[in-house]
Amino acid sequence: MAGIEEVAKLAGVSTATVSRALSGRGHVSPTSKAKVEEAAALLGYVVSSNASSLASGRTRNIGVVIPFLNRWFFSSVLEGAQQALLRRGYDLTLYNLSGDGRERSSVFEHFLLRQRVDAVIAVSLELTEHEVQRLHDLGKPLVGVGGPIPGVRTLTIDDVGVARLATEHLIGLGHRRIAHIGGDLEFDLDFHLPTNRRLGYEAALREVGVEPDPTLFAPADFTIRGGYHAAKQLLGRPHDRPTAIFAASDEMAIGSILAARDLGLVVPRDVSIIGIDDYDLSDFFGLSTVAQFPRGQGEQAVEILMEQLEPGPDAAPGASMTQLPFELRVRSSTATPSEL
């Protein structure tokens, strides 16, 4: 196989320019980069990852730690991060912690501490002081997604504000008897997402003088199936049925739509339903939702990480916490209650 010198000679540039162009590190003009890539392709030259790692002390590999892989939100964050890393010339190693809890200890005590990754992205994990310190002691940059972590650059979502917005949409349509399908205790761990979304829902009701009714709360597991069973219980009661449901995720909201249809109810004539996320199938189901752009969260986490791994000459320290955007998207699953 041809070496870097042959590529440089054919492209008419220095070996240093070839190295920067093919590694993605350092500035190279678009014209020079195109010449280098064309020359490398013609000569069949491929950068040796082992040689590059030895020379730089870097693996060009980022560890991403997530609590679940079989949830749309987490896989979407992962997809956004992977695509952003690919554009930067980095590989990704995934650590999925769904299991009996021992995986977390193993990942943070062993796998991440072996010199296999240059940095770590932790998604929806409230890292302990010990876990953060172990990574910092090894000089590994760390970015958190989902909530504040002391001493760590983080991307946070205002879960109370997201829930308030969804509930206020239903209140604005005239609903007052609004049910909430939220997470059960199993999911109220890192950053207390289910609790915060319930607090936002209750705050929006109290703001208009409605005291939240505990009988209108149903726990579920953030899946379509879980939302379906919870909604069946809420909508199947013979008296005082809710006129609207706010589900803490789109998957549970879609389950609620299916439950309403199986009970012979028409959405939104008989019951309005809103969720959170803007799940891929939400538009297909006509689901009103609050979008929180998970793929963009993954991409933004990578951008923050690159500021630490590859700082520019004029780089300034970034904010310790960045608030993530969210947006109400009204579709056909919400409307004024039929009695109005």
N, C-alpha and C positions, 0 to 999 in steps of 0.2 A: 504494500500500500504506500502511496506517496506520502511524504512528510510535509510539515508546515512550511519548510523552506520552498518546496516546489509550488505550493499554493500561493505563497507570497510572490514568487517570481512570475507566475502566470497572471496573477491579478495586478501586478505592478505596484505592490504596497509592501510595507515592512512586515516582519513576522509578528511584531507586537500588535499591528493593526489586525492581522488575521486572528490572533488570539482573542482580541477584544470583540471582533465581529462575530466569531463563532461561539464565544462563551456567553455573550450578552452582558458582559461587565465592561463598563467604561464607554465613553462616547466614540462613535464611529459615524461618519457621514453616510447618508442613505446610498450615495453613489458608490463609495468604497465598500460598504456592506454588501451591495448587490454584486460587485465585482468579485469579492471574496467568496460569496456563496456560489456563484457561477463556477469559479475556478475549482472550489472544493468538490462540487458536484461532478465536474468533468474528470477530475482526478480520482474520484471515489474516496476523498479524504474525510475521515470521521474523527472528531475530537475524542481522545482517550479520557474517559471519566476518571480512571485511576491516576493518570498522570496529572490531570487538572487538579484533583483533590490533593495530591502530594505537593504540588507547587503552591497552592493557595491555602491549604489547611481547611478547605471547605468541601462538603460533599454535594452541594447544590441539591439538597434534599430537605424538604420541610415536613415535619410531623404535624398531623392534624388529629386532634383528639375529640371525639364526639360521644355523647351518651347513647345514641340510638342510630342505627343505619336504616331501619325499616320505617322511618317516618319521613314524609315528603319534605318537611321543612329542613331537616338536617341534611338530607341528600341534596337539596337545592343549594344550601350554603356550601356544601362540599364541592358541588359542581362549579359554582362560581369561583371558589378558591383554586380548584384544579386548572380551570381554563386560564386564570390570571397567572398562575405559576408556569404553565406551559409556555405562555407568551414570553415569560422572563427567562426561559431555559432551565427551570427547576423541576425536579421530580417531587412526588408527594407520597408519603407513607401514612396510611390510615391506621389509627388505633380506635377501634370500636369498643366502648366500655359496657355495652348491653350484656348483662349476665348476672352473676351472683355477687358482684361487688369486689371480688378479689382481683379482677382485671385492672382496676384503677391503681391499686397498690403496686402491682407488677409493672405497669406502664411507667409510673412516675418514679419508682424506685430502681428500675433496671433498664427498660428499653430506651427511654428518652435520655438516660444518662450515658449510654454507650455512644461513642462519637459517630453516630449514624445520621444525625439530622443537624442542620445548621440553626434551626429555629423551630418554634412551636406555635400553632394556633389552637387555642382551646375554645370549643363551641359549647355554649350553655353549660359550662362547668364552673362552679364557684370554687376556685382553687384555694387550698389552704396556704397559710403563710409558709409552712415547711415545703410544700410542693413548689411554690414560687421561688423560694430561696435556693433550693437545690438547682434549679435551672439557671438562676442568675449567677450562682457560684461558678458554673461552668461557662459563663459568658454566652448563653444561648438566648437570643431575643425571643420575646414572648408577647403575643397579642391575644386578648380575650374577646369573645363575641357573646353578647347576651346580657351582661350586667357588670357593675363595677367590681374590680379586684384591686385592692390596695397594692401600689407599687408596679402596676401593669397597665400598659396602654390598652384601652378597652373600647369596644363599640357597644353601646347600650340602647335598648328599646324601652320606652316608657310604657310598660304594660298596663299601668293604671290609666294613663291617658288614652291608650288604644281602646281599652274596654269602655271607658267613658264615651268616646266618640261613637262606638257601635251602639251603645245603649241610648245615647242622645239622639241618634238617627231615628230609632224606634219611638222615642218619646216625642220627637218633633212631628211624627206622623199621627200622633194622637194615642199611642198605646200607653197603658199604665200597668196592666197586668202582664208583666214581662217575666218569663222564666229564664233561668240561666243554667246551661250545661257546662260545667267546669271540670277541672282535673281532680282526681281523688288524691288521697294522702300519698300514694306511691309516687306521684309526679310533683309533689310540693317539696322538692329538695333544693336544687341549685337555683338561686335567685327567686325562689318562691313564686314562679310564674302563675300557677293557678290561683293562689291567694291574692296576688296583685290584680289579676283580671277580675276576680270577684269583688275586690274593694272598689275598682273603677265602676263596675256595674252598680253596686250599692250606692256609691257617691252620686252617680247621675240620677238615680231614683230619688234620693233624699233631697236633692237640689230642687225638685219640683213637688216636694211634699209627700212623696210616696215612701212609706216604710217598707223595706224589703221583706218579703214573705219567705221564711225558710222552707216552706213546703214547695216553693217554686224553684228550688235548687236541686239539681240532679248531678251526681258525680259520674264521670266516664273516663276513658283511657286515651283520649285524643285520636281515636280511630273511627272510621265510618260505622263499623259494627257497634262500638260503644255508644256513639251518638244516637244510633237507631234505637237501641234498647232504652236509653235514658229518655228519649223523646216519646217513645211508646207509653212510658209510665206517666209522663207529664200530660200528654194529649189524650190519653185514654180515660182520664177521670170523668165521671158523669156530670160533675158540677164544677163551676169556677175554673174552667179550662183556661189556660193562658191564651192571650190573643197574639203573643209574639214570643219568640225564643232567641236569645243571644247565646250562641255557642262559642266557647273559647278557642275553637279552631275550625277551619273550613271543613275538615274531614268529618268532625262531629256535626257540623251544620248540614252537610250533605246527607249524613245518616238521618238527621231530623226530617229533612225533606222527604226521604223515602218512607220514614215511619208515618208521616202525615198522610202520604198518598195511600199507604196500606190501610189506614184507618178511615179512608173515604173523605179526607179533608182536602181542600184545594188551597195550594199556596200561590199567592198570598191572601186570597179572599177570606179563608177561615183562620189562617195563622201566618204571620210574617216571620221570616227566619233570616238571621244575619250571622256571619262568622268572622274569623280573623285569619289572615295569611295571604289570600288570593292564590289559592291552590290551583294547579294546572286545569282541573276540571270545573272550577267554580263558574267560569263563563258559560260552559256547556249547560250547567244546571240553573243558570240565571241567578246565581247566588250573590246577593249583596254582601260586601265584605270590607274589611280594613286591610289594605295591602301593606306588607312590611318588607317586601323585596329581598328575600333570602339570598338569591344569587348575587345581588349587589353587595350584600353583607360579606359574603365570601371574598368577592373581588376587593372590597375596601380593606378587609383584614390583610390581604396580601400587600396592598399598596403601603399600608402602615408598616408592615414587616420589612418591606424593601427599603423604607426610609432608615431603618436601623441596620440592615445588612449591607446596603449599598448607598450610604449617605453621599449627597452631592457636596461640592465645595462650600456652598453657602447654606447648608442645611441647618435649620433651627429646630430645637426640641418641639415636638408636637404636643397637643393637648393630651392630658392623661386620660380623658374620657370624651368620646365623641357620641353625641346623640344621633340615633338613626331616624330617618324619616318614615312616616306612615301616612296613608291616604285612604279616605273613604271612597269606595266604588259602589255606586248604587245600581242594582240590576233589578230583575223582575220578581225577586223573592220577598220584597218588602213593599207594603202599601198601607194606607189608612185602614184601621179596623172596620169591619163591615157594619158595626152598629152605629158608627158615626154618620 
